[in-house]
Amino acid sequence: MGAGIAQVLLGAVPAGSVHLVDRDEAAVEQAVERVRHGLGRQHAKADDGEQLVAAAMERLRPAVGIAPGAAPALVVEAVPED
């Protein structure tokens, strides 16, 4: 769910960065790949689709945990409930 939200935000905020934060490195890597795959599908028919995906991925900031002192403009929490 969080990867999909990150993908939508990358499209909605074309000039800003999107920070994707998860609980561990494996989860972050998996989410980044889901974003890359989703963007690839989204731009598959565009003549410059690869460049659009690359530009969006450059603005994605994956991390484990939120950096101390960070002051994001918007936070979206996507945590599954047990």
Secondary structure as UniProt FT lines:
FT   HELIX           2..12
FT   TURN            14..15
FT   STRAND          18..22
FT   HELIX           25..42
FT   TURN            43..45
FT   TURN            47..48
FT   HELIX           49..58
FT   STRAND          60..64
FT   TURN            68..69
//
